[in-house]
């Protein structure tokens, strides 16, 4: 094997080993999240309308506001130059 192939193989092995190590170290954290602690008080859940509003409508509205501000700023800059 050439030097370049050995170097790439070593790099790939290091990345794989590091990723596997991180996944093994984090697995107890993910397992513990399923078991509620004594002090946990999650509160009431969201209904369908609240969920859609928070995770669908709010990002769309925020995107439209930011896009509108960018377009308004661009038009004012073009008018000032022309």
C-alpha positions in Angstrom: 0.0 0.0 0.0 1.2 3.5 -0.8 1.8 6.1 1.9 -1.3 8.1 0.9 -3.6 5.0 1.1 -2.2 4.2 4.6 -2.7 7.8 5.7 -6.3 7.8 4.5 -7.0 4.5 6.1 -5.6 5.7 9.4 -7.6 8.9 9.2 -10.8 6.9 8.5 -10.2 4.5 11.3 -9.5 7.3 13.7 -12.7 9.1 12.8 -14.7 5.8 13.0 -13.2 5.0 16.4 -13.8 8.5 17.7 -17.4 8.5 16.6 -18.0 5.1 18.1 -16.5 6.2 21.4 -18.7 9.3 21.5 -21.8 7.3 20.8 -21.0 4.8 23.5 -20.3 7.6 26.0 -23.6 9.4 25.2 -25.8 6.3 25.2 -26.4 6.4 29.0 -27.5 10.1 28.7 -30.2 9.1 26.1 -31.3 6.1 28.2 -31.7 8.2 31.3 -33.9 10.7 29.5 -36.7 8.1 29.3 -36.9 7.7 33.1 -38.5 10.7 34.8 -36.7 12.1 37.9 -38.4 12.8 41.2 -38.4 16.6 40.6 -39.7 16.5 37.0 -42.9 18.4 36.3 -43.4 18.4 32.6 -46.6 20.4 32.6 -49.5 20.1 30.1 -48.8 19.1 26.5 -49.7 21.1 23.4 -52.8 20.5 21.4 -52.7 20.2 17.6 -53.4 23.8 16.9 -50.7 25.0 19.4 -48.2 22.6 17.9 -48.9 23.7 14.3 -48.8 27.3 15.3 -45.5 27.0 17.1 -43.6 24.7 14.7 -45.2 25.6 11.4 -46.9 29.0 11.4 -44.3 30.8 13.5 -41.3 29.9 11.4 -43.2 30.8 8.2 -44.2 34.2 9.6 -40.7 34.8 10.8 -39.3 33.9 7.4 -41.7 36.2 5.6 -40.9 39.1 8.0 -37.2 38.7 7.4 -37.6 38.3 3.7 -39.8 41.4 3.6 -37.2 43.4 5.5 -34.5 42.3 3.1 -36.5 43.2 0.1 -37.5 46.6 1.5 -33.9 47.3 2.3 -32.8 46.3 -1.2 -35.5 48.5 -2.9 -34.5 51.5 -0.8 -30.9 51.1 -1.7 -31.7 50.8 -5.5 -33.9 54.0 -5.3 -31.0 55.9 -3.6 -28.5 54.9 -6.3 -30.9 55.6 -9.2 
